[in-house]
Amino acid sequence: MIIRRKITFAAFLLVFISSANLMAGNYDKGLSLFCENKPAEAIIYLQQAVLETDVNPDVYNYLGLAYYQTGQYQKSLEVFQLGTGVSGTDKRRLYYNAGNSAFALGYYDRAEEMYSYALAANPSFASALLNRANARMKEQAYDNAILDYTQYIELEPESSQAESIRRLISLLTAEITTKKQEEERLAVENERIKQEQERVAEERRKIQEEKIAQEQEAARKEAEKKEAEAERRRQLLQQVADTLKTNDAESVSVSTQSLIVYEEEAELD
């Protein structure tokens, strides 16, 4: 008799839960499935719930988490960011989750931005600090990463990761020192190379100038030579011309003298 009552009560409870599920809205159904670790099924209801008016603002967070858990990181990022613009939502958590989605996508600069917004809402949000430090590590922004890791340890001194983070900070500090030394060495090296390039360029310029000067001198001498040759030919021609003029004058003079003599002889006779 007692067993029968228990069975009857269990059947009643099952019927009650089933009826409650049928009466529940999309948000409640989606949330229930999400809590049962069924994110893929929860998405179907949560997607519809987002479109409803007067829905619980947490729908954006749960839908984004369902997308994230099913590996749909781009959609989760979009939903989390959409939720930050809705009144009544938990902006701190949405920005933090958006940062996680961006990080999963490899958008480390976007992740850093989202974590920064979450920290603006709550500067003591240790998880956001740690994740922003990790994003900055990916961007090789080691100085800023050290700042975040240091502040995280201050907020969570008993964290299970504290010792590992301290070792990482030590390694990063050594890496920064080595990087600066390398940058200084390269700067000196580049300056020497620059000076050598300038010296070689100046040397080449001088050689080029000397070559041009030599070519100009050679051209000048050649021009003078040609001018002298032209002058010599001109003088030779002038001499020939002068000789021709002298011969003509003598011919005229001889002819005149002969004529005069002839005339004188004629008169004597």
Buried (B, 14 or more C-beta within 10 A) or exposed (E): EEEEEEEEEEEEEEEEEEEEEEEBBBBBBBBBBBEEEBBEBBBBBBBBBBEEEEBBEBBBBBBBBBBBBBEBBEBBBBBBBBBBEBEEBBBBBBBBBBBBBBBBBEBBEBBBBBBBBBBEBBEEBBBBBBBBBBBBBBEEBBEBBBBBBBBBBEBBEEBEEBEEBEEBBEEBEEEEEEEEEEEEEEEEEEEEEEEEEEEEEEEEEEEEEEEEEEEEEEEEEEEEEEEEEEEEEEEEEEEEEEEEEEEEEEEEEEEEEEEEEEEEEEEEE
